[in-house]
Amino acid sequence: LSAPVRRVAASTTTVTLSSPNFHRAGFIIHNDSTDILWIKFGPNASSTDFSYRLNPQSSLEHRHGKVYRGIVTGVWAGTTGAAQVTELL
């Protein structure tokens, strides 16, 4: 099992947090920002179309049960900080 970490800069337009990966065993996303991060399991995350809402300095762990292996996108309420994305492979 490997766990590469990638830093994704905060953006008020949709960004890819994790590309589709058939071999993904899970992922952890930490909102290392002072702004809310909306995460979507799919394309085009927005503040009204999302799967998870992460407050500043909060984390989402997705590694139990059925693991989503498609694209994961996000968008922030502002542009301060980043997300730390760990993909479990």
C-alpha positions in Angstrom: 0.0 0.0 0.0 1.4 3.4 -0.9 0.0 6.8 0.1 1.2 9.7 -2.1 0.2 13.2 -0.8 -0.7 16.0 -3.1 -1.3 19.7 -2.3 -4.1 21.3 -4.2 -4.4 25.1 -4.0 -7.7 26.6 -2.9 -9.8 27.9 -5.7 -13.3 29.5 -6.2 -13.6 27.5 -9.4 -13.8 23.7 -9.5 -10.5 21.8 -9.3 -9.7 18.1 -9.4 -8.7 16.8 -6.0 -8.2 13.2 -7.2 -8.3 11.8 -10.8 -10.2 8.6 -11.5 -8.2 5.6 -10.3 -9.4 2.0 -10.5 -6.6 0.9 -8.1 -7.6 3.4 -5.3 -8.1 1.8 -1.9 -9.3 5.0 -0.4 -8.4 8.6 0.2 -8.1 11.3 2.8 -8.7 15.0 2.1 -7.7 17.6 4.7 -9.0 21.1 4.2 -5.9 23.1 5.2 -7.7 26.4 4.6 -9.6 29.1 6.4 -12.5 28.6 3.9 -15.2 26.0 3.5 -14.4 23.3 0.9 -17.2 21.5 -1.0 -16.2 18.1 -2.3 -18.1 16.2 -4.9 -17.7 12.5 -6.0 -17.9 13.5 -9.6 -17.2 16.5 -11.8 -18.1 20.2 -11.2 -18.3 20.5 -7.4 -20.2 23.7 -6.3 -21.6 25.1 -3.1 -25.0 23.8 -4.2 -23.9 20.5 -5.8 -21.6 18.5 -3.6 -21.1 15.2 -1.7 -19.3 16.6 1.4 -18.9 20.0 3.1 -15.6 20.4 4.9 -15.1 23.2 7.4 -11.6 24.7 7.7 -9.0 22.4 9.2 -11.4 19.4 8.8 -10.7 16.0 7.1 -12.7 13.5 5.1 -11.5 9.8 5.3 -13.0 7.6 2.6 -11.5 4.1 2.9 -14.1 1.7 4.3 -16.8 -0.3 2.5 -17.2 0.5 -1.2 -14.5 3.0 -2.2 -15.4 5.6 -4.9 -12.8 5.3 -7.7 -14.0 8.1 -10.0 -13.0 11.8 -10.2 -13.2 13.8 -7.0 -13.6 17.6 -7.4 -13.7 20.5 -5.0 -14.3 24.2 -4.7 -13.7 26.6 -1.8 -15.5 29.7 -0.5 -12.3 31.6 -0.9 -8.7 31.2 -2.2 -6.7 30.9 1.1 -4.8 27.7 1.8 -5.1 24.3 0.1 -6.3 20.7 0.4 -3.9 18.0 1.4 -5.0 14.9 -0.6 -3.7 11.5 0.3 -4.6 8.7 -2.1 -4.3 5.2 -0.7 -3.1 2.8 -3.4 
